[in-house]
Amino acid sequence: MVERLPSGTRDFLPDEMRELRAMTDRVRAVFENAGYGEVYTPALEYEATFTRAHMDRSPPTPPAYRVFDEHGNVLVLRSDMTVPIARLVATRYHEVEPPMRFCYFAHAYRGVRPQRGQSREFLQAGIELVGAESPEGTVEVLTVLCQALDAAGLQNYRVGLGDASLYPALLDRLDVQDPERRERILTELVDGDFVGLQGEIDALGLSERDASLLLTVPRTRGGPEVLHALEGPLEHAATGMRAVHALLRPNVADRVIFDLGLVRGLGYYTGAVFQVYDPAYGVPIGIGGRYDDLLGQFGRPLPAVGFALNVERLHIALTSEEGGRRT
């Protein structure tokens, strides 16, 4: 009888572990050279910690896996490292002057639909820059992100850059105020389901011009020229993205693609958001963005920005690139 693994989990054997270790060591060196100190937080947190981070969502998005301690308190397996680090800053660094720089290599746990081939447990490598405003803070994090990917050995990647406030501002402009309908529309965007998005937009009963705008904007991506057409309530997001682009070094700016349909599923993102793409792998291998309101939920309001790389996906993309170069 063969013992099965839970769906969405896997074993890592010695050869793969050696490659993963070498790759993460190179990434860790980049983080440390940029001044980011490594931290580690417990895999278990109180459920209230994550619920507090998503208080702006109704209902709040809970982590997937819960257990009870001996006192009846609800504990959860962390679904990301950003929220635990926000808690860490508020409790252990409440009197330290910003900016503060942290990095981590830690496992996260998500509830997924097994048929989609997603992981329930995965290793993340990332940084959090706390107390640095945009655009300077965002530029620093994007620069470290590209340095880490270069050190890992990835060559063909691109970084999609958008703004979490852009599409909600567009919905406000068109007077789409129903919370449930807005949530469904944004969920379709997060999932990249444009068929579902069109169905939701059709149900709004908007004019043909307005409906077309809601469908066209999230499909718009390219260089800085895509920002020129943004006006009115979208001007704020465009201004922020232009300011970031203006400060990027050429070797980083060359990696950036502006993606106006880029939104994140986690509700705490407030401004710039980004994803790492590589043609050798079909889904994003890293995500990040600004979360300027999250620290305030824990009692110490500070702007912040960070990113997380999925180490296994990064390794697969790197291996695929290397295989392509050998053929």
C-alpha positions in Angstrom: 0.0 0.0 0.0 1.4 3.4 -1.1 0.9 6.2 1.4 -0.5 9.2 -0.4 0.4 12.9 0.1 -2.3 15.5 0.6 -3.1 17.2 -2.7 -1.2 20.3 -3.3 1.9 19.1 -1.4 5.0 17.2 -2.6 8.3 15.7 -1.5 11.7 17.3 -2.4 14.6 14.9 -3.1 18.3 15.6 -2.5 19.3 16.8 -6.0 16.4 19.3 -6.1 17.1 20.4 -2.6 20.8 21.1 -3.5 19.7 23.3 -6.4 17.0 25.1 -4.3 19.6 25.7 -1.6 22.1 27.2 -4.0 19.5 29.4 -5.6 18.1 30.7 -2.3 21.6 31.3 -1.0 22.2 33.7 -4.0 18.9 35.4 -3.4 19.7 35.7 0.4 23.0 37.4 -0.4 21.2 40.0 -2.5 18.8 40.8 0.3 21.6 41.1 2.9 23.7 43.3 0.7 20.7 45.6 0.3 20.4 46.0 4.0 17.5 43.6 4.7 17.8 41.6 7.9 16.3 38.1 8.0 13.4 37.3 10.3 11.4 34.2 11.0 7.9 34.1 12.5 5.8 31.2 13.8 3.9 29.2 11.2 1.0 29.4 13.6 -0.7 32.7 14.4 -3.9 33.7 16.1 -6.7 33.9 13.6 -7.5 37.4 14.9 -4.1 38.6 13.5 -5.1 37.7 9.9 -8.7 38.8 10.4 -7.5 42.2 11.5 -5.4 42.6 8.3 -8.5 42.1 6.2 -11.0 44.2 8.1 -11.6 46.4 5.1 -13.2 43.4 3.3 -16.7 42.2 4.1 -16.6 39.4 5.1 -12.9 39.3 6.0 -10.8 36.7 4.1 -9.7 34.0 6.6 -6.7 31.8 6.2 -7.5 28.3 5.1 -6.2 26.1 7.9 -7.4 26.4 11.5 -6.7 24.5 14.7 -7.6 25.1 18.4 -5.0 25.4 21.2 -5.5 24.0 24.7 -7.3 27.2 25.8 -9.8 27.1 22.9 -8.1 29.9 20.9 -8.3 29.7 17.2 -4.9 29.3 15.5 -4.2 29.4 11.8 -1.3 28.5 9.5 0.0 31.7 8.0 -1.1 32.3 4.5 1.6 34.9 3.8 4.5 36.6 5.6 3.4 40.2 5.2 0.8 40.1 7.9 3.1 38.4 10.5 5.8 41.0 9.8 3.3 43.8 10.2 2.5 42.3 13.6 6.2 42.0 14.4 6.8 45.6 13.6 4.0 46.8 15.8 4.9 44.6 18.8 8.7 44.3 18.7 9.8 47.5 16.8 7.2 49.9 18.0 9.8 52.5 19.0 12.3 51.9 16.2 12.7 54.8 13.7 11.8 53.9 10.1 12.6 52.8 7.6 13.0 49.2 8.6 14.1 46.4 6.2 13.3 42.8 6.7 13.7 39.7 4.5 12.5 36.1 5.0 12.5 32.6 3.6 9.4 30.8 5.0 6.6 28.5 4.1 3.1 29.7 3.6 -0.1 27.7 3.4 -3.2 28.3 1.2 -6.4 26.5 0.6 -6.6 25.7 -3.1 -8.7 23.7 -5.6 -6.5 20.6 -6.2 -7.6 20.3 -9.9 -5.9 23.6 -10.7 -2.5 22.2 -9.8 -1.8 24.8 -7.1 0.3 24.2 -3.9 -1.2 24.2 -0.4 2.3 24.6 1.0 5.1 26.6 -0.6 8.3 28.4 0.2 8.4 32.2 -0.2 11.5 34.4 -0.4 10.7 38.1 0.1 11.4 41.5 1.6 9.3 44.1 3.4 10.4 47.8 3.4 8.5 49.5 6.3 8.3 53.3 6.7 9.3 54.3 3.1 6.9 56.4 1.0 6.4 56.0 -2.7 7.9 56.4 -5.2 11.3 56.0 -3.5 10.4 53.0 -1.5 8.6 51.3 -4.4 11.7 51.9 -6.6 14.0 50.4 -4.0 11.9 47.2 -3.7 11.6 46.8 -7.5 15.3 47.2 -7.7 16.0 44.5 -5.1 13.4 42.3 -6.8 15.3 42.5 -10.2 18.7 42.0 -8.5 17.4 38.9 -6.8 16.0 37.4 -10.0 19.3 38.2 -11.8 21.2 36.5 -9.0 18.9 33.4 -9.2 20.0 33.2 -12.8 16.7 34.0 -14.5 17.1 35.9 -17.8 13.8 36.3 -19.6 11.6 37.6 -16.8 9.5 40.8 -16.9 7.8 42.7 -14.0 4.2 43.7 -14.5 3.5 47.0 -12.7 0.0 48.3 -12.0 -1.9 50.2 -9.3 -4.4 48.6 -7.0 -6.4 51.9 -6.9 -6.9 52.2 -10.6 -9.8 49.9 -11.4 -11.7 50.7 -8.2 -11.4 54.4 -9.2 -12.8 53.5 -12.6 -15.8 51.8 -11.0 -16.3 54.9 -8.8 -16.2 57.1 -11.9 -19.0 55.0 -13.5 -21.0 54.9 -10.3 -20.7 51.2 -9.7 -21.3 51.2 -5.9 -22.8 47.9 -5.0 -20.2 46.2 -2.8 -21.1 42.6 -3.8 -21.0 43.4 -7.5 -17.7 45.3 -7.2 -16.3 42.3 -5.3 -17.3 39.9 -8.0 -15.8 42.2 -10.7 -12.5 42.5 -8.9 -12.5 38.7 -8.3 -12.8 38.1 -12.0 -9.9 40.4 -12.6 -7.7 38.7 -10.0 -8.5 35.3 -11.7 -7.9 36.7 -15.2 -11.4 35.5 -16.2 -12.3 38.1 -18.9 -15.3 36.0 -19.9 -16.7 36.2 -16.4 -15.7 39.9 -16.2 -17.7 40.7 -19.4 -20.7 38.9 -17.9 -20.6 41.0 -14.8 -20.1 44.2 -16.7 -23.0 43.4 -19.1 -25.2 43.0 -16.0 -24.5 46.6 -15.0 -26.6 48.0 -17.8 -24.0 50.7 -18.7 -23.7 52.5 -21.9 -21.7 50.8 -24.7 -18.9 53.3 -24.2 -18.6 52.8 -20.5 -18.9 49.0 -20.7 -16.1 49.0 -23.3 -13.9 51.2 -21.0 -14.3 48.7 -18.2 -13.2 45.8 -20.5 -10.5 47.7 -22.4 -8.5 49.1 -19.4 -7.6 45.8 -17.8 -6.4 44.4 -21.1 -4.0 47.4 -21.6 -0.4 46.7 -21.1 2.9 48.0 -22.5 5.5 50.7 -22.0 5.1 54.1 -20.4 3.0 55.2 -23.3 0.0 53.3 -22.0 -0.2 55.8 -19.1 -0.7 58.8 -21.3 -4.3 58.0 -22.1 -5.3 57.9 -18.4 -7.2 61.0 -17.2 -9.8 62.1 -14.7 -10.0 59.7 -11.6 -7.4 57.5 -13.2 -4.8 60.3 -13.3 -3.7 59.6 -9.7 -2.7 56.0 -10.4 -1.0 57.1 -13.6 0.9 59.8 -11.8 2.2 57.3 -9.3 3.3 54.8 -11.9 5.0 57.6 -13.9 6.9 58.7 -10.8 8.1 55.2 -10.1 9.2 54.7 -13.7 11.1 58.0 -13.7 13.3 56.9 -10.8 14.1 53.4 -12.0 17.6 52.6 -13.2 17.6 51.7 -16.9 18.4 48.0 -16.3 15.3 47.8 -14.0 13.0 50.0 -16.2 13.8 47.7 -19.1 12.2 44.8 -17.2 9.0 46.7 -16.4 5.7 46.3 -18.3 2.8 48.5 -17.2 -0.3 46.3 -16.7 -3.4 48.3 -16.1 -5.5 45.3 -15.3 -3.2 44.1 -12.5 -4.9 43.7 -9.2 -4.1 41.5 -6.2 -6.4 39.1 -4.4 -5.2 40.2 -0.9 -7.3 43.1 0.2 -4.5 45.2 1.9 -2.8 46.5 -1.2 -3.2 50.3 -1.6 -1.1 51.5 -4.5 1.6 50.0 -6.8 1.2 46.3 -7.3 3.5 44.0 -9.3 3.9 40.5 -10.6 6.9 38.6 -12.0 6.4 36.8 -15.3 8.7 34.5 -17.2 7.8 32.8 -20.6 9.3 29.6 -19.2 6.5 29.3 -16.7 2.8 30.0 -17.3 1.8 31.7 -14.0 3.3 34.5 -11.9 6.4 33.5 -10.0 6.4 36.5 -7.7 4.0 39.2 -6.4 4.2 42.4 -4.4 3.0 45.9 -3.8 2.3 48.7 -1.4 0.2 48.2 1.7 0.3 51.6 3.3 -2.8 51.0 5.5 -1.9 47.6 6.9 0.5 48.6 9.7 -2.2 51.0 11.1 -4.4 47.9 11.7 -1.8 46.8 14.2 -1.4 50.2 16.0 1.6 51.7 14.2 0.6 53.5 11.0 3.5 53.4 8.5 3.7 53.1 4.7 5.2 49.8 3.5 6.0 47.9 0.4 7.3 44.4 -0.3 7.3 41.3 -2.5 7.3 37.5 -2.3 8.8 35.1 -4.7 7.5 31.5 -5.0 10.8 29.6 -4.7 9.6 26.4 -6.3 8.1 28.3 -9.3 11.3 30.3 -9.6 13.3 27.1 -9.7 11.0 25.6 -12.4 11.3 28.7 -14.6 15.1 28.7 -14.1 15.4 25.0 -15.0 13.2 25.5 -18.1 15.2 28.5 -19.3 18.5 26.6 -18.8 17.0 23.6 -20.7 16.0 25.9 -23.6 19.5 27.4 -23.8 21.0 23.9 -24.0 18.8 22.8 -27.0 
